Amino acid sequence: MPDQTTDHDPAVAGLSRTVRSSRPFDVAVTVSPLRRGIGDPCHHVDPDGAHWHASRMRTGPVTYRLAQHGRDGATARAWGPGAEEFLNGLEDMLCLEENLDDFAPEHPTLKEAHRLVPGLRMLRTGRVMESLVPAILEQKVHTKSSFAAWRTLVREFGTKAPGPANLMLAPDADTWRRIPSWKFHRANVGPQRSHTIVRAARVADSIERTADLDPVEAAKRLRSLPGIGVWTVAETAQRAFGDADALSVGDYHLAAVVGWSLLGHPIDDDAMVDYLRPLQPHRYRAVRLLALSGQARKPKFGPRDPITDHRHH
C-alpha cells in the first residue's frame, strides 16, 4: 500500500512512494522512452530532471512524477483514481530487480557503454495501447512528423489528466476507434497508419491482455494484427513489456548504427540480427546502451529523405 502524503487533501498533494534498487538506478534514462518528443502533451521533464507522465491505469487515470532519489532509487508522486495502482506496481514498471547475470558483452565498446550507464532499466508499463498507437504513428515516417501527429491528435481527442502538471491523457480506445479519417489526414497520418490504429482500437481489450503474457507470446499475438509488424511490436514491447530483447528490426538507422559502432562499417538488418544473436535476451538493452553512453557511431552521408506530407495527397 503506498504511503499517502501528510497533506490533508490527497487530491492536491497526491500519494507518494519511494523505491530502491540493489544496484544503481537512473530515472531519466529508464523512463525517457515514454516521451514522444518535445511538447508531448502526455509527458513533461522538469529542469531538475524529474519526469511527469499521464497514463490510463486499469483503475483510472493517473498523473505521476518520478524523481531520482539518491544513487539507487526513485521517488514517485501520483494523482488521480489510478494513483494507488500505479504506485503499487512501481518496482515492476521500473524493472528494479531485473536479472543481468546473463548480460556479459564481450565487445569493448559495449562493455564501456555498460560501465558508463549502470542505471539503465527496461520499462514494463503494462499499458499496451498507449505504447502501440504512437509506434504505429512512427511507422516508416520521420520522427519529427510522427511526433507532430501525436501532439495534434492527443490535444484534440485526449482529455485533461489529473494533478497539477496540466498534462493530457491520450485518447482511450473507444475514442481512437471513432476518430474520422479526415482528422487523421489533417494530422498528416496516411490511410495505412490510421486504419491500423482504428483496427487495433476495435480489439483493444485483447491487446491490453497481452501485457499478462510472456513477451514472446505477446509479440506473436500483436503481429497477428494487420498493419503491425516486427518493428512496431518491438517499439511497443520496449515500453509495455519490459522486453530487453525487443530489437527494432526494420528501423531506418539502427542496423547502420550497430555496424559502424561495433564493426566499423555499415550492415543490413539480417547481418545485425546475426551479429547480435549472442547477446540474446539483451539485444535491445545493448543498442540502448550504445545510444545512451555516446558510443553509437554513424557517419552522415548526404541529405535526409524529405518529410512526406499526407495532407496534400
C-alpha positions, 0 to 999 in steps of 0.5 A: 500500500503506498504511503499517502502524503501528510497533506490533508487533501490527497487530491492536491498533494497526491500519494507518494512512494519511494523505491530502491534498487540493489544496484544503481538506478537512473530515472531519466534514462529508464523512463525517457522512452515514454516521451514522444518528443518535445511538447508531448502533451502526455509527458513533461521533464522538469529542469531538475530532471524529474519526469511527469507522465499521464497514463490510463491505469486499469483503475483510472487515470493517473498523473505521476512524477518520478524523481531520482532519489539518491544513487539507487532509487526513485521517488514517485508522486501520483494523482488521480483514481489510478494513483494507488495502482500505479504506485503499487506496481512501481518496482515492476514498471521500473524493472528494479530487480531485473536479472543481468547475470546473463548480460556479459558483452564481450565487445569493448565498446559495449562493455564501456557503454555498460560501465558508463550507464549502470542505471539503465532499466527496461520499462514494463508499463503494462499499458499496451495501447498507449505504447502501440498507437504512437509506434504505429504513428512512427511507422516508416515516417520521420520522427519529427512528423510522427511526433507532430501527429501525436501532439495534434491528435492527443490535444484534440481527442485526449482529455485533461489528466489529473494533478497539477502538471496540466498534462493530457491523457491520450485518447482511450480506445473507444475514442481512437476507434471513432476518430474520422479519417479526415482528422487523421489526414489533417494530422498528416497520418496516411490511410495505412497508419490510421486504419491500423490504429482504428483496427487495433482500437476495435480489439483493444481489450485483447491487446491490453491482455497481452501485457499478462503474457510472456513477451514472446507470446505477446509479440506473436499475438500483436503481429497477428494484427494487420498493419503491425509488424516486427518493428512496431511490436518491438517499439511497443514491447520496449515500453509495455513489456519490459522486453530487453530483447525487443530489437527494432528490426526494420528501423531506418538507422539502427542496423547502420548504427550497430555496424559502424559502432561495433564493426566499423562499417555499415550492415543490413538488418539480417547481418545485425540480427546475426551479429547480435544473436549472442547477446540474446535476451539483451539485444535491445538493452545493448543498442540502448546502451550504445545510444545512451553512453555516446558510443553509437557511431554513424557517419552522415552521408548526404541529405535526409529523405524529405518529410512526406506530407499526407495532407496534400495527397 
